[in-house]
Amino acid sequence: MTPKALTISQFFFKKRLHLTLLVLILGLAYVVSSIGLGFQTTALFHAQDGLIWLLHNFIPNAESMRYWQDIGHQLVRTFLIAVTSTTCAAVISLFLAALGANTLSLNNAVTWFIRGFSSLMRNIPIVAWAMILLFSFKQNDLTGFLAYSL
């Protein structure tokens, strides 16, 4: 028995019905979750108050002008460190990728070691790397945080 073919209008009606039901189910899940967790949705309607506070407190003024030279200096340092570290990482990773390739490798042990090491590095999340580097080297330029000293 072959299934009955739908006309174009029936197909889109069915598709619209499924989408409407999905939106209703997600909306109901949101309402139940927000009531269960005590989420106050009224805060969403006062977002303009937060933007006004943000503009009032974070627009540069005459007092902050004296820090612009230091901020610019640290910005240039951050850019140079980012370019340097990316370039070094690219050169090292290209060399290791060539050694880890099956056709270019010195032997199977080197290939196995490099592939295992790269798999380990890829599977550690960036947040974990940030914490590892922060606790290992403290807060400095190399961990991604600029220590501002007076």
Phi and psi in degrees as a GROMACS rama.xvg file:
@    title "Ramachandran Plot"
@    xaxis  label "Phi"
@    yaxis  label "Psi"
@TYPE xy
-88.1553  144.571  THR-2
-69.612  149.829  PRO-3
-71.1713  130.507  LYS-4
-74.8784  137.937  ALA-5
-90.095  144.543  LEU-6
-75.6901  168.985  THR-7
-62.5855  -42.7169  ILE-8
-67.0118  -37.129  SER-9
-66.1352  -40.4792  GLN-10
-60.2035  -48.8388  PHE-11
-70.7893  -31.4473  PHE-12
-63.9438  -43.6171  PHE-13
-65.3676  -41.1156  LYS-14
-64.6113  -43.4189  LYS-15
-63.7259  -38.8415  ARG-16
-64.1748  -44.0466  LEU-17
-63.1696  -42.3992  HIS-18
-65.75  -40.5731  LEU-19
-63.525  -43.6345  THR-20
-62.9575  -40.0336  LEU-21
-63.2874  -44.1117  LEU-22
-64.3688  -40.8902  VAL-23
-64.3968  -41.5261  LEU-24
-65.1988  -43.8894  ILE-25
-65.3362  -39.1814  LEU-26
-64.4646  -42.2891  GLY-27
-64.1243  -41.1499  LEU-28
-62.5275  -38.9274  ALA-29
-64.1811  -45.5766  TYR-30
-63.3649  -46.0888  VAL-31
-63.6355  -42.3961  VAL-32
-65.6102  -43.7577  SER-33
-67.5477  -35.5131  SER-34
-69.7579  -42.8837  ILE-35
-64.4073  -36.8486  GLY-36
-92.6045  -7.3677  LEU-37
75.3484  28.2547  GLY-38
-72.9636  128.88  PHE-39
-94.4819  105.313  GLN-40
-76.0262  -9.79276  THR-41
-65.9525  -23.5126  THR-42
-65.0748  -27.2564  ALA-43
-67.0733  -26.2179  LEU-44
-84.8877  -4.97689  PHE-45
-114.059  28.9837  HIS-46
-64.2656  -30.5803  ALA-47
-65.2045  -30.6169  GLN-48
-65.1838  -39.1938  ASP-49
-65.8325  -39.4241  GLY-50
-66.296  -39.0229  LEU-51
-63.651  -43.1407  ILE-52
-62.7101  -41.9588  TRP-53
-61.1758  -46.337  LEU-54
-66.3661  -36.169  LEU-55
-68.9244  -38.2776  HIS-56
-96.0547  -16.8512  ASN-57
-117.401  6.0301  PHE-58
-77.8914  130.132  ILE-59
-59.6444  139.177  PRO-60
-123.941  -172.614  ASN-61
-63.974  -33.1374  ALA-62
-69.1664  -33.6725  GLU-63
-80.5933  -11.7651  SER-64
-62.0695  -28.4491  MET-65
-72.5661  -14.7345  ARG-66
-94.0622  -7.09497  TYR-67
-63.764  -35.5258  TRP-68
-65.9588  -43.1534  GLN-69
-65.763  -39.5054  ASP-70
-64.9111  -42.9577  ILE-71
-62.5621  -40.8075  GLY-72
-62.1154  -46.6419  HIS-73
-67.2784  -32.857  GLN-74
-65.4332  -42.2449  LEU-75
-65.2406  -41.6198  VAL-76
-61.7371  -43.0682  ARG-77
-62.3247  -43.8714  THR-78
-61.8967  -45.09  PHE-79
-65.0182  -39.8961  LEU-80
-65.3676  -40.0263  ILE-81
-63.9864  -43.297  ALA-82
-66.7351  -43.3442  VAL-83
-64.5191  -45.9286  THR-84
-67.856  -36.3157  SER-85
-66.9332  -40.8777  THR-86
-64.9904  -46.2202  THR-87
-61.8756  -43.2227  CYS-88
-63.6053  -38.186  ALA-89
-65.2216  -43.4394  ALA-90
-66.1861  -46.0158  VAL-91
-65.2464  -43.0301  ILE-92
-68.3171  -33.672  SER-93
-64.7668  -42.7918  LEU-94
-62.8211  -46.2757  PHE-95
-68.7822  -33.8371  LEU-96
-65.1392  -38.3763  ALA-97
-66.1823  -40.1209  ALA-98
-70.4722  -29.8781  LEU-99
-82.7836  -11.5289  GLY-100
-71.3959  143.977  ALA-101
-63.5815  -35.4645  ASN-102
-81.9199  -23.9144  THR-103
-107.778  -0.630234  LEU-104
-72.6308  154.569  SER-105
-72.1328  -46.7535  LEU-106
-157.574  176.447  ASN-107
-68.2566  -30.8079  ASN-108
-66.424  -40.8975  ALA-109
-65.4301  -44.0023  VAL-110
-60.8362  -46.4073  THR-111
-61.7713  -44.008  TRP-112
-64.5647  -47.5398  PHE-113
-65.73  -41.7648  ILE-114
-66.6647  -38.6601  ARG-115
-66.1792  -41.907  GLY-116
-64.1303  -43.7937  PHE-117
-68.0149  -34.8249  SER-118
-65.7962  -40.5127  SER-119
-63.1623  -43.9233  LEU-120
-65.5481  -36.9313  MET-121
-71.1931  -28.8982  ARG-122
-88.0742  -3.67926  ASN-123
-92.7913  122.783  ILE-124
-65.2646  157.894  PRO-125
-63.692  -32.1342  ILE-126
-66.0854  -40.3159  VAL-127
-65.1162  -39.759  ALA-128
-61.7846  -41.7866  TRP-129
-60.4344  -44.2706  ALA-130
-67.0783  -41.6557  MET-131
-61.0656  -47.5261  ILE-132
-68.0693  -37.3846  LEU-133
-65.252  -43.9829  LEU-134
-75.0072  -25.7927  PHE-135
-79.4186  -44.5408  SER-136
-112.229  7.09245  PHE-137
63.0886  -165.367  LYS-138
-92.4988  108.812  GLN-139
-152.355  -173.56  ASN-140
-62.8407  -36.3722  ASP-141
-74.0945  -20.9737  LEU-142
-90.272  3.00193  THR-143
95.2222  0.399091  GLY-144
-117.081  133.34  PHE-145
-92.9169  121.223  LEU-146
-85.9706  118.244  ALA-147
-93.2672  117.462  TYR-148
-114.406  138.451  SER-149
